[in-house]
């Protein structure tokens, strides 16, 4: 009843009609950094749909038995379809290979027909699966889901053709009758910003880390802070988009890098510190007293280790990840200014990354904040963000203060051959370039002298910050003492940052911290990038 002429034309089994009416889905590529060669990540395979015209089947039982052995389907299910005598078109099995088609053709079964089909194929299996997504069915419509496939579905899918022809009393097309016809328009090809080598290394390292620490899952995002180009993005566990229907837990499809909200903990401290610097309320050498605890409303807030550090500078607050110092900074700023900077850094909106199913939290109005809310936000608790939001905000510190929209597609290549290069998009200037440079230097001190030392790569100046965050209870107030998220975010080399990287592990086992889990992973990946990008060290490497 719906688009009957179109589907009946396809069901005629004529190869030419199929090619004229069904567009080829656009392909997805990665471009080699050095040779500029294109490597396919998503292409199309021509397979076959085996279908029946039940009215023309002479012996349904025998036909079903013969097809069952070849198609590996229950004979009774096939026979049920063949017995639908009023149906002119009954699909039996999709994605049938050429050898099986030939085997069926050799049987010369009445009423059994064949229709070519294009199916999405991912040559590298699980590689970049959360970037790509897959092509599946949504309410009987085949379309892209998640990732690139979902976000750019309309471009990739192209435009179907149309054929309407007169039919005789038996429902057969009359070649000499009236007809209207529009040829299909093939989909658009996409070339990604992702680097094949670095993506491979990232997937390898995050898998090893999740398994080593017994974490529930892990995420790594690497972005060029000057352009917003995503260099690599990976989660583990991942999936094989060729076998998406075999995945038992649909949560695996969700891209944690852009979808999962979490409280970032101490990895958020540079955002608040930078805001206070930009307001001129503090400098790196401003001193405050850390008594080890501070009373806010009815709560007593303490440092992560319960200790007191006495007089400390702003730089030392970041080095030693001192909560009490951060609370004092937030109190100097006040609710409205803390809110405004968090908003300016992009934590109240989508990052705009071109991947399907991105989510964002909404900041509660600052007028509704209690004193305790203001205090906990200063050290990254009581505020929910996505990993890509944190990477985008940290990129603004790395690039001189500009909030740049992250993106995964580098070039759009239309079916006629025209190329469109995707330009970088600057959202706004968040902080001054001088303040960004100051925060960068303070974050270098975190890696050189503070808890970020496990991320240090000899010869290179790396700016970074560890994070160990509590996880809110799912059913009620407070935090789950059995859950935590460890992370490390940083950029390098600080003189001219080539990448911003976040490593995040969800609930690693044991008494572990961001410094002991995520920071070493950051170091291993950073070493690979320095070698691959051929970035020379800026300092003498001591042996």
C-alpha positions in Angstrom: 0.0 0.0 0.0 2.9 2.3 0.7 5.0 3.2 -2.4 3.6 0.1 -4.1 4.9 0.9 -7.6 8.4 1.5 -6.3 8.7 -1.8 -4.4 7.0 -3.8 -7.1 9.5 -2.5 -9.6 12.3 -3.6 -7.4 10.7 -7.0 -7.0 10.8 -7.5 -10.7 14.4 -8.6 -10.1 15.8 -6.5 -12.9 19.4 -5.4 -12.1 19.0 -2.2 -14.2 15.9 -1.1 -12.4 17.5 -1.6 -9.0 20.6 0.4 -9.9 18.4 3.2 -11.4 16.1 3.5 -8.4 18.3 2.7 -5.4 21.2 5.1 -4.6 24.5 3.9 -3.5 25.2 5.0 0.1 28.1 7.4 0.4 31.4 5.9 1.7 33.4 6.9 4.7 37.2 7.3 4.5 40.3 8.2 6.6 43.0 10.2 4.9 46.6 9.2 5.5 48.4 12.1 7.2 51.5 11.8 5.0 50.6 10.1 1.7 47.0 11.5 1.5 45.8 8.1 0.4 42.3 7.2 1.4 41.5 4.2 3.5 37.8 3.0 3.5 36.1 2.6 6.8 32.5 2.1 5.5 31.7 0.8 2.0 28.9 -1.1 0.3 28.6 -4.7 -0.7 26.3 -6.0 -3.3 24.4 -9.0 -2.0 21.0 -10.5 -2.8 17.6 -10.7 -1.3 15.8 -14.0 -2.0 12.1 -13.5 -2.1 9.0 -15.4 -3.3 5.9 -14.7 -5.3 3.6 -17.1 -3.4 1.0 -17.4 -6.1 3.6 -18.9 -8.4 5.1 -21.4 -6.0 3.9 -24.9 -7.1 4.9 -27.1 -4.1 5.4 -25.0 -0.9 6.6 -27.9 1.2 9.2 -29.2 -1.1 10.4 -25.6 -2.0 10.7 -24.7 1.7 12.7 -27.8 2.4 15.2 -27.1 -0.4 15.6 -23.5 0.5 16.0 -24.2 4.2 19.2 -26.2 3.7 20.8 -23.5 1.6 19.7 -20.5 3.5 20.1 -22.0 6.9 16.5 -21.2 8.0 13.8 -23.3 9.5 11.7 -25.0 6.8 8.4 -24.3 8.6 9.1 -20.5 8.7 9.8 -20.5 4.9 6.7 -22.5 4.2 4.5 -20.1 6.2 5.7 -17.3 3.9 5.1 -19.4 0.8 1.5 -20.1 1.8 0.6 -16.5 1.7 -1.2 -16.8 -1.6 -2.5 -13.2 -1.7 1.0 -11.8 -1.3 2.8 -10.8 -4.5 6.1 -10.2 -2.7 7.4 -12.1 0.3 11.0 -11.6 1.4 12.7 -14.8 2.6 16.3 -13.9 3.4 18.5 -10.8 3.0 22.3 -10.7 2.5 22.5 -14.0 0.5 25.9 -14.5 -1.1 26.5 -15.2 -4.8 27.4 -18.9 -4.3 24.1 -19.6 -2.5 22.2 -17.6 -5.1 23.7 -19.8 -7.8 22.9 -22.9 -5.8 19.2 -21.9 -5.5 19.0 -20.9 -9.2 20.2 -24.3 -10.2 17.2 -25.8 -8.5 14.9 -23.9 -10.8 12.2 -23.4 -8.2 9.0 -21.8 -9.4 8.0 -18.5 -7.7 11.5 -17.9 -6.2 13.1 -14.6 -7.3 16.2 -12.6 -6.6 16.8 -8.9 -5.9 20.1 -7.2 -5.6 20.8 -5.3 -2.4 23.5 -3.0 -1.2 24.6 -3.6 2.4 26.9 -1.6 4.5 30.3 -3.2 5.2 33.0 -2.1 7.6 36.3 -3.5 6.4 38.1 -3.0 9.7 35.4 -4.5 12.0 35.5 -2.9 15.4 37.9 -0.2 14.4 36.4 3.3 15.1 33.0 1.7 15.7 31.8 4.5 18.1 32.8 7.1 15.5 31.1 5.3 12.6 28.0 3.9 14.1 26.2 1.5 11.8 23.3 1.2 9.3 20.4 -0.6 10.7 16.6 -0.6 10.7 14.4 2.0 12.5 10.7 1.2 12.2 11.3 -0.9 9.1 13.4 1.9 7.5 17.1 1.2 6.8 19.1 4.2 8.0 22.3 5.3 9.8 22.3 5.0 13.5 24.8 6.6 16.0 28.1 8.2 15.1 28.8 9.5 11.6 26.2 7.1 10.0 23.4 8.6 12.1 24.5 12.3 12.1 25.1 12.5 8.3 22.4 9.9 7.3 20.6 12.2 4.8 23.9 13.1 3.0 25.2 9.5 3.0 21.8 8.0 1.9 21.4 10.0 -1.3 18.0 10.2 -2.9 15.9 7.3 -4.1 14.7 7.2 -7.7 11.1 6.7 -8.6 9.3 4.5 -11.2 5.5 4.3 -11.8 4.2 2.2 -14.6 0.8 0.8 -15.8 0.1 -2.8 -14.7 -2.1 -5.5 -16.2 -4.9 -7.4 -14.3 -2.3 -9.8 -12.9 -0.2 -7.0 -11.5 2.6 -7.2 -14.1 4.3 -4.1 -15.4 3.3 -3.1 -18.9 6.5 -1.9 -20.7 4.5 0.1 -23.3 2.2 1.7 -20.8 2.5 5.2 -19.2 5.3 5.6 -16.8 7.1 8.3 -14.8 10.7 7.9 -13.8 13.4 9.7 -11.7 16.9 8.3 -11.4 18.5 7.8 -8.0 21.1 10.3 -6.7 24.0 8.5 -5.0 25.0 9.5 -1.5 27.9 11.8 -0.5 31.3 10.4 0.5 32.9 11.7 3.8 36.6 12.0 4.7 37.3 12.0 8.4 39.7 14.1 10.5 40.7 11.0 12.4 44.2 9.7 12.2 44.4 6.0 11.4 47.6 5.3 13.3 46.7 7.2 16.4 43.2 5.8 16.4 44.6 2.3 16.3 47.0 3.1 19.2 44.3 4.7 21.3 41.9 1.7 20.9 44.7 -0.6 21.9 45.8 1.4 24.9 42.3 2.0 26.3 41.4 -1.7 26.0 44.6 -2.7 27.8 43.8 -0.1 30.6 40.2 -1.3 31.1 41.3 -4.9 31.4 44.3 -4.1 33.6 42.4 -2.1 36.1 39.1 -4.0 35.9 37.2 -0.9 34.8 33.6 -1.0 33.6 34.6 1.1 30.5 37.1 3.6 29.3 37.2 6.6 27.0 39.9 8.5 25.2 39.4 11.7 23.1 42.2 13.5 21.3 41.5 16.8 19.5 43.5 19.4 17.7 42.9 22.5 20.0 43.5 25.0 17.1 41.1 23.5 14.6 38.7 21.3 16.6 39.6 18.3 14.5 39.1 15.0 16.3 42.3 13.1 15.9 41.1 10.0 17.7 38.1 8.9 19.8 37.6 5.5 21.3 35.6 3.7 24.0 36.0 0.2 25.3 33.9 -2.0 25.2 33.2 -1.4 21.6 31.4 -3.4 18.9 31.6 -4.7 15.4 29.1 -2.7 13.2 29.0 -5.6 10.7 27.4 -7.6 13.5 25.4 -5.0 15.4 22.4 -7.3 15.6 24.4 -9.7 17.7 25.2 -7.2 20.5 23.2 -8.1 23.6 23.5 -4.8 25.5 22.4 -1.8 23.4 24.2 0.5 25.8 27.4 -0.5 24.0 26.3 1.5 21.0 26.2 4.7 23.0 29.3 6.8 22.5 30.4 7.6 26.0 32.6 10.3 24.7 29.7 12.5 23.7 26.7 10.8 25.4 27.7 9.9 29.0 27.3 12.6 31.7 29.6 12.4 34.7 31.0 14.5 37.5 34.6 15.3 36.4 36.1 15.9 39.8 39.5 17.5 40.0 40.0 17.5 36.2 37.5 20.4 36.3 39.7 22.5 38.7 41.7 24.2 35.8 38.4 25.6 34.5 37.6 27.4 37.7 41.2 28.5 38.3 41.4 30.0 34.8 38.2 31.9 35.4 39.5 33.4 38.6 42.7 34.4 36.8 40.8 36.0 34.0 38.9 38.1 36.5 42.1 39.2 38.1 41.1 37.8 41.5 44.2 35.7 41.8 47.6 35.1 40.3 49.7 31.9 40.2 51.5 33.1 43.4 48.4 34.2 45.4 48.5 32.5 48.8 45.6 31.1 50.8 45.5 29.1 54.0 44.6 25.4 53.7 43.5 24.2 57.1 42.4 20.8 55.8 38.7 21.5 56.1 36.1 24.2 55.6 32.5 24.5 56.9 29.9 25.3 54.3 26.3 25.3 55.2 25.8 22.2 57.4 28.6 20.3 55.6 32.4 20.0 56.3 34.4 19.8 53.1 37.9 18.2 53.3 40.8 17.5 50.9 40.8 14.2 49.2 43.4 12.8 51.7 42.0 14.6 54.8 45.3 16.5 55.2 46.1 20.2 55.6 48.8 22.0 53.6 49.1 25.3 55.4 49.9 28.3 53.2 49.7 27.4 49.5 49.9 29.2 46.2 47.4 28.9 43.4 49.9 26.7 41.5 50.3 24.4 44.5 46.5 24.1 44.7 46.5 22.5 41.3 49.7 20.5 41.9 48.4 18.9 45.0 44.7 19.0 43.9 43.6 20.9 47.1 39.8 21.1 47.4 39.9 23.7 50.3 41.9 26.1 48.1 39.4 25.7 45.2 36.5 26.4 47.5 38.1 29.7 48.6 38.6 30.7 44.9 34.9 30.0 44.1 33.8 32.0 47.1 35.9 35.0 45.9 34.2 34.7 42.5 30.7 34.3 43.7 27.8 32.3 42.3 27.0 34.5 39.3 30.6 34.7 37.9 31.3 31.0 38.5 28.1 30.2 36.5 28.9 32.7 33.7 32.4 31.2 33.1 31.1 27.6 33.2 28.5 28.7 30.7 31.1 30.5 28.5 33.3 27.4 28.5 30.4 25.5 26.9 29.2 23.3 29.8 25.6 24.5 29.3 25.3 23.5 25.7 26.1 20.8 23.1 29.7 20.9 21.9 28.3 20.7 18.3 30.4 17.6 17.4 29.1 15.9 14.3 28.3 12.6 15.9 24.8 11.3 16.5 23.3 11.1 20.0 25.4 13.9 21.7 23.9 15.0 25.0 24.4 17.9 27.4 23.5 18.8 30.9 21.7 22.0 31.9 23.2 24.1 34.6 20.8 24.9 37.4 20.3 28.7 37.7 23.0 30.1 40.0 20.3 31.9 42.0 19.2 28.4 43.2 22.7 27.4 44.2 23.4 26.9 47.9 26.8 27.8 49.4 27.6 24.1 49.3 26.7 23.9 45.6 29.1 26.7 44.9 31.8 25.0 46.9 31.6 21.6 45.4 31.4 22.9 41.8 34.8 24.4 42.4 36.4 21.0 42.5 34.2 19.3 39.9 31.5 17.6 42.0 27.8 18.5 41.8 28.2 19.4 38.1 27.7 16.9 35.2 29.6 17.2 31.9 30.3 15.0 28.9 33.9 14.1 28.1 33.8 16.0 24.8 32.6 19.2 26.7 35.6 18.9 29.0 38.0 18.4 26.1 36.5 21.4 24.2 36.8 23.6 27.3 40.4 22.5 27.9 41.2 23.2 24.3 40.3 26.8 24.9 43.1 26.9 27.5 45.5 25.3 25.1 44.7 27.5 22.1 44.8 31.0 23.6 41.3 31.2 24.9 39.0 30.3 22.0 36.1 27.9 22.2 36.3 25.8 19.0 33.6 23.5 17.9 34.9 19.9 17.6 34.3 18.0 14.3 35.0 14.6 12.9 34.4 15.2 9.1 37.2 16.9 7.2 35.8 16.8 3.6 32.5 16.2 2.0 32.8 14.7 -1.5 29.5 14.8 -3.5 28.5 12.3 -6.1 29.3 14.7 -8.9 32.9 15.1 -7.6 32.7 18.5 -5.9 34.7 18.7 -2.6 33.7 20.8 0.4 36.3 21.2 3.1 34.8 21.5 6.5 36.1 24.7 8.1 36.9 25.2 11.8 34.3 27.1 13.7 35.2 29.4 16.5 32.3 29.8 18.9 33.7 32.6 21.1 36.7 34.0 23.0 36.3 32.7 26.6 39.4 34.0 28.3 42.4 36.2 27.3 45.4 34.6 25.6 47.7 35.7 28.4 45.5 34.0 31.0 45.3 30.8 28.9 49.1 30.8 28.8 49.4 31.3 32.5 47.0 28.4 33.3 49.0 26.3 30.8 52.2 27.0 32.7 50.5 26.1 36.0 49.3 22.8 34.6 52.8 22.1 33.4 53.8 22.4 37.1 51.2 19.8 37.9 53.0 17.3 35.7 56.5 18.4 36.7 56.0 18.8 40.4 52.5 17.5 41.4 50.2 14.5 41.1 50.4 14.6 37.3 54.0 13.3 37.2 53.0 9.8 35.9 52.0 11.6 32.7 55.4 13.2 32.2 57.3 12.4 29.0 61.0 13.3 29.3 62.0 16.2 27.1 58.5 17.6 26.7 56.4 20.1 28.6 53.0 18.7 29.2 50.2 20.6 30.8 47.7 18.4 32.6 45.5 17.6 35.6 44.4 14.4 37.3 40.9 13.7 38.3 39.3 11.2 40.7 35.6 11.8 41.1 32.8 10.3 43.1 29.7 8.9 41.3 26.2 10.0 42.5 23.8 7.3 43.7 21.3 6.3 41.1 18.4 6.1 43.5 18.7 9.0 45.9 21.0 11.7 47.2 24.7 11.4 48.0 27.5 9.4 46.4 28.1 5.6 45.9 31.1 4.7 47.9 31.8 1.7 45.6 32.0 3.8 42.5 34.5 6.3 41.1 35.8 7.8 37.9 39.5 8.4 37.3 40.8 10.6 34.6 43.6 12.7 33.2 43.3 15.7 30.9 46.2 17.5 29.3 47.8 19.1 26.2 51.2 19.2 24.7 53.7 20.4 23.9 52.7 23.5 25.9 54.8 25.9 23.6 52.5 25.0 20.7 49.9 22.4 21.6 49.3 19.8 18.9 46.7 17.9 20.9 44.4 17.9 23.9 43.7 14.4 25.3 41.3 13.1 27.9 41.7 9.6 29.3 38.8 8.4 31.5 38.2 5.1 33.3 34.8 4.3 34.8 35.1 2.5 38.2 38.5 0.9 38.0 39.0 -1.7 40.8 41.0 -1.2 43.9 42.2 1.9 45.7 43.3 3.7 42.6 43.4 7.4 41.5 43.6 9.4 38.3 47.4 9.6 38.8 47.9 5.9 39.0 45.4 4.8 36.2 44.6 7.4 33.6 47.9 9.4 33.7 50.1 6.5 32.6 47.8 5.8 29.7 48.0 9.5 28.7 51.8 9.2 28.8 51.9 6.1 26.6 49.7 7.6 24.0 51.5 11.0 24.1 54.8 9.2 23.5 53.3 7.6 20.4 52.0 11.0 19.1 55.4 12.7 19.6 57.1 10.0 17.6 54.5 9.9 14.9 54.2 13.7 14.5 58.0 13.9 14.7 57.8 16.6 17.4 61.3 17.1 18.8 61.8 17.5 22.5 62.2 21.0 23.8 64.4 20.0 26.7 67.5 17.9 27.1 66.6 14.3 28.1 68.5 13.3 31.1 69.8 9.7 31.1 
